[in-house]
Amino acid sequence: MAKSKSIRTRKSVKPSRPEPTPKPDLAEILGRFTDALSMFHCVARALAERQDPHDADSDPVKLGDELVTLNQAIAVLTAAINALDGVTA
């Protein structure tokens, strides 16, 4: 009499689902953008004061192009903050 061999089958392994990515905390991100905007405003004021021709202690360095660029960056950052603020409200 022949011995019967048992056949074992493997259970199919289902790929595990990746953990869902947590949603970003938009309020926290908005706060970081607001902090950056405050720093940009501070730098813009400092540069503007540095080239003030009416100030005796003013450095005569001309920073016109840099101030224009910085003010454009402030405008872009402000628009981004306002857009994010609308999402988080």
C-alpha positions, 0 to 999 in steps of 0.5 A, spaced: 500 500 500 502 506 498 503 512 503 499 518 501 503 524 501 499 530 503 500 536 499 500 543 502 498 549 499 501 556 500 496 561 502 497 567 497 500 573 500 496 579 499 500 585 498 499 590 504 496 596 503 501 602 504 499 606 510 495 612 508 499 619 508 497 623 513 494 630 511 499 636 512 497 641 517 495 647 513 495 651 519 502 650 521 504 651 514 500 657 514 504 659 520 511 658 517 509 662 511 507 668 515 513 667 519 517 667 513 513 673 510 515 677 517 522 676 516 522 678 508 518 685 511 523 686 516 529 685 511 526 690 506 525 695 511 532 694 513 534 695 506 530 701 505 533 705 511 540 703 509 539 707 502 535 713 505 538 719 503 536 723 508 539 719 514 546 721 516 548 714 518 545 711 511 550 707 507 550 710 500 549 703 497 544 703 492 539 697 493 534 699 488 534 692 484 534 688 490 528 692 494 524 691 487 525 683 487 524 683 495 518 686 494 516 682 489 517 676 493 513 679 498 507 680 494 508 672 491 508 670 498 503 674 501 498 671 495 500 664 497 499 665 504 492 668 502 490 662 498 492 657 504 488 661 509 482 661 504 483 653 504 484 653 512 478 657 514 
